[in-house]
């Protein structure tokens, strides 16, 4: 069809007709309901939220690709991730789903909003296409006014996103990078797209070294303790060893 002529939905659904971008378990609603009823964190966790039972049924509308990714995330203790999209030039960060369920757009920050904004800014400011003073708008949103980053839910709500699922079900902080105005760049343009993103990807990976890190040990045996819950005062989202 030519550069930038295909619609946003082209190639979006799997062979089974499932949109992988909305296919992860919605853990947000359960968390927010528990928060509204003052159950967090003493009666309902603020992290490692379990997958709802309905989502595990064999007849649930869950793509095999989604189940495979969840299994992968549960096997490896990832702490930083990014998923790569096309069709816009912006970096989005959780939450992706609006807290007010009937709103299409609403600022919905996580308890770690400062960290997520930093991670998104690191990528956006080092991305050659986003940082260029000569960049044009992809469509009608002028993301340059806000540093080429946006809270996902404040752009458009995405229930069941991988970003929100990663944050609420695992230790992993994940953002979405919209790499290019063109969802399907020609092969001849790929080297330039790589140059636009190479430094951003490297700098982003380096952010795993920020923050507190170490080993939680048993005081008597000096052995490492698995699944120790670490809480930071003032941040209502714990992590585990």
C-alpha positions in Angstrom: 0.0 0.0 0.0 3.0 2.3 0.4 4.5 4.1 3.3 2.0 5.2 5.9 -1.0 4.3 3.8 -2.2 1.3 5.8 -4.7 1.8 8.6 -3.9 1.5 12.3 -5.7 -1.9 12.5 -3.7 -3.6 9.7 -2.0 -6.7 11.2 -3.4 -6.0 14.6 -5.4 -9.2 15.2 -4.1 -12.8 15.3 -5.4 -15.6 13.1 -7.9 -16.3 15.8 -9.1 -12.8 15.8 -7.6 -11.7 19.1 -6.0 -8.3 19.7 -2.9 -9.2 21.7 -2.6 -5.6 22.9 -5.8 -6.0 25.0 -5.5 -9.7 25.8 -3.8 -9.8 29.2 -5.8 -10.3 32.4 -7.4 -7.1 33.8 -5.8 -6.8 37.3 -6.4 -3.1 37.6 -10.1 -3.3 38.4 -9.6 -5.8 41.2 -6.9 -3.6 42.7 -8.9 -0.4 42.5 -12.0 -2.0 43.9 -9.9 -3.2 46.9 -8.4 0.2 47.3 -11.8 1.8 47.3 -12.8 -0.6 50.1 -9.6 0.0 52.2 -8.4 -3.6 51.7 -4.9 -2.8 50.4 -2.4 -4.0 51.3 -3.6 -5.9 54.5 -6.3 -8.0 52.9 -5.6 -7.5 49.2 -2.0 -7.2 47.8 -0.7 -4.1 46.1 1.7 -6.2 43.9 1.9 -9.8 42.6 -1.9 -9.6 42.1 -3.1 -13.1 41.2 -4.6 -13.9 37.8 -8.4 -14.2 38.1 -9.8 -17.7 37.8 -12.0 -17.0 34.8 -8.9 -16.1 32.8 -7.4 -19.6 33.3 -10.4 -21.5 31.9 -9.7 -23.5 28.7 -12.5 -21.6 27.0 -11.3 -18.2 28.0 -10.6 -15.8 25.1 -6.8 -15.9 25.6 -4.5 -16.3 22.7 -1.8 -19.0 23.0 0.8 -16.2 22.4 -0.5 -14.4 25.4 -0.4 -17.5 27.6 3.1 -18.2 26.4 4.3 -14.7 27.3 2.7 -14.9 30.8 4.5 -18.3 31.4 7.7 -16.6 30.3 7.2 -13.7 32.6 6.5 -16.0 35.5 9.6 -18.1 34.9 12.1 -15.2 34.8 12.2 -12.3 37.3 12.4 -9.5 34.8 12.6 -6.0 36.3 12.5 -3.7 33.2 10.8 -4.1 29.8 9.6 -2.3 26.8 7.2 -3.3 24.1 7.6 -1.8 20.7 4.7 -0.5 18.6 4.5 1.6 15.4 2.3 4.3 13.9 3.2 7.2 16.3 6.2 8.8 17.9 5.7 8.8 21.7 6.6 6.7 24.8 3.7 5.7 27.0 3.8 4.5 30.6 1.3 2.8 33.0 -1.4 2.8 33.8 -2.8 2.1 30.3 -6.4 1.6 31.6 -8.4 4.5 32.9 -9.5 4.2 36.5 -13.0 5.6 35.7 -14.2 2.7 33.6 -16.4 4.8 31.3 -13.8 7.4 30.4 -11.8 7.0 27.2 -9.0 9.3 28.5 -8.0 10.0 32.1 -4.7 10.6 33.8 -4.2 7.3 35.8 -0.7 7.2 37.4 0.8 4.3 39.2 2.3 4.4 42.7 5.7 4.6 40.9 4.7 7.4 38.6 8.0 9.3 39.0 10.0 6.2 38.0 7.9 5.6 35.0 8.1 9.2 33.8 11.9 9.0 34.2 12.1 5.8 32.1 9.9 7.2 29.4 11.9 10.4 29.3 15.2 8.6 29.0 13.9 6.8 25.9 12.2 9.8 24.3 15.0 12.3 24.8 17.6 10.0 23.3 15.5 8.9 20.4 16.8 10.7 17.3 13.4 10.9 15.6 11.5 12.2 18.7 14.2 14.6 19.7 14.7 16.2 16.3 13.7 19.8 16.1 12.6 19.1 12.5 10.2 16.3 13.4 6.7 16.5 12.0 3.5 15.3 13.6 2.6 11.8 12.8 -1.1 12.4 12.9 -2.9 15.1 14.9 -1.5 14.7 18.5 1.4 17.1 19.2 3.4 15.0 21.7 6.4 17.4 21.4 4.6 19.8 23.8 4.8 17.2 26.6 8.3 15.8 25.9 7.1 13.0 23.7 5.9 11.0 26.7 2.3 10.4 28.0 0.5 8.3 30.6 -1.1 5.6 28.5 -4.6 6.0 30.0 -4.4 9.8 29.4 -3.9 9.1 25.6 -6.5 6.3 25.2 -7.6 3.6 27.6 -6.3 0.0 27.0 -7.8 -2.6 29.3 -5.7 -5.8 29.5 -2.4 -4.2 28.4 0.9 -6.0 28.9 2.3 -2.9 30.7 -0.3 -2.9 33.4 -0.2 -6.7 33.7 3.6 -6.7 34.1 3.5 -4.0 36.8 0.7 -5.6 38.8 1.5 -9.3 38.4 5.4 -9.3 38.4 8.3 -7.1 39.5 8.7 -5.7 36.0 8.3 -2.1 35.0 7.3 -1.9 31.4 6.7 1.0 28.9 5.4 1.1 25.4 7.5 2.8 22.7 5.8 4.0 19.6 8.8 3.8 17.3 7.8 5.6 14.1 5.0 7.4 12.2 5.1 4.5 9.7 3.9 1.2 11.0 5.3 -0.6 8.0 8.6 1.1 6.9 10.2 -0.2 3.8 13.2 -2.4 4.1 15.4 0.4 2.8 14.3 2.5 5.8 15.1 0.0 8.5 18.8 1.0 8.9 17.7 4.6 9.6 15.0 3.4 12.1 17.7 1.3 13.9 19.9 4.4 14.2 17.0 6.4 15.6 16.4 3.8 18.3 19.8 2.2 19.0 21.0 4.7 21.7 17.6 4.8 23.2 17.5 1.1 23.7 20.9 1.0 25.2 20.2 3.9 27.6 16.9 2.3 28.6 18.5 -1.0 29.5 21.1 0.8 31.6 18.3 2.1 33.9 18.2 -1.3 35.6 21.1 0.0 37.6 19.0 2.8 39.2 17.3 2.5 42.5 17.9 0.2 45.5 19.3 -3.2 44.8 20.9 -6.0 46.9 20.3 -9.3 48.5 17.9 -10.1 51.4 19.6 -12.6 53.6 18.7 -14.7 56.6 20.5 -13.1 59.6 21.5 -16.5 61.1 22.4 -18.6 58.0 23.3 -15.8 55.6 21.3 -17.6 52.9 19.3 -15.5 50.4 15.6 -15.3 51.1 13.2 -15.8 48.2 9.9 -14.0 47.9 10.8 -11.5 50.7 8.5 -8.5 50.3 10.2 -5.1 50.2 8.1 -2.0 51.0 9.2 1.6 50.4 7.6 4.1 52.7 5.1 6.2 50.8 4.9 4.0 47.7 1.9 1.7 47.7 3.5 -1.0 45.5 5.9 -3.5 46.9 8.4 -5.8 45.1 9.7 -9.2 46.0 13.1 -10.9 46.0 
